[in-house]
Amino acid sequence: MAIKIYKPTTPGRRKTSVLASSDLSKANPWKKLLRTKKNSAGRNNQGRITVRHQGGGVKRKLREVDYKQDKFDIPARVASIEYDPNRNARIALLNYCDGEKRYAIAPVGLKAGNQVVSSKTHFQLRIGNRFPLELIPAGTMVYNVELEPGKGGKLARSAGSGITLMGIEGKYAQLKMPSGEIRLVSKECLASIGQVSNVDFKNIRWGKAGRMRHRGIRPTVRGKAMNPVDHPHGGGEGKNPIGLKKGPKNVYGKKALGVKTRRAHKVSDKLIIRRRKKRKK
């Protein structure tokens, strides 16, 4: 998939790029797998904002994506590769031999007309197939990996994501995450072979504020640009510093940037062999 760059006919177009849609099917989405999506605008059931900078955006309908793919030993034909407005990856409409249709996350290289299958016994190395980790050879790239057997895929579901299976030790499989973290997962967990589609999504230049508003993302104002009553960094004239504070604070006065957010003494700590790499500043 390629990035499409328009001629700079307007100031907004000058900084804008989009993804080419030549890989997508022109068919309409399957109506029986569509659901109405309610826009919460970042508010909880009490009406209070719990996630800032959300609201508005284009109306969307949810696609019911099957993260389990638990129809074992029943082949499915890929009817179409479709755009999903609720995620950055492409989705594939699967037509099973028994007549059922389901949506699944599409990997790189999967095309309409291909056949995929899920199985717990017979392994076949083909993109999009789904098997327990114990059947997959070491060094294989996988996606949509379960954390607990039968609970559905939780890991590597976004565009371009892929997990490397390092090997099997005892009752656990050793996985290398996209962040560099190495962790153990039960070898009975299911995983799909391949890498999630739409790898170039991270290279899009959104270009103007309007495109972000279409996505439902509202403006983010710097704390330094606010008044002291609104933010710990507020006040001052011009390009003012944050004052005599030991470090940057968020809008609620808590430490920001570099603060660990993972809860201490989690049960899954023993399953993490190596922590993720720190990002270079």
Secondary structure, DSSP 8 states (H G I E B T S, - for coil): --EEE---SSHHHHT-EEE--TTS--S---GGGEEE----TTB-TTS-BSSSSB------EEE-B-SS---BT--EEEEEEE--TTSSS-EEEEEETTS-EEEEE-BTT--TT-EE-B-SS-----TT-EEEGGGS-TT-EEESEESSTTS-EEES-STT--EEEEEEETTEEEEE-TTS-EEEEETTSEEEES-BS-GGGGG----SHHHHHHTTB-----GGGS-TTT-TT--SSSS----S-SS-B-TTS-B-SS---S-TT-GGGGGEEE-------
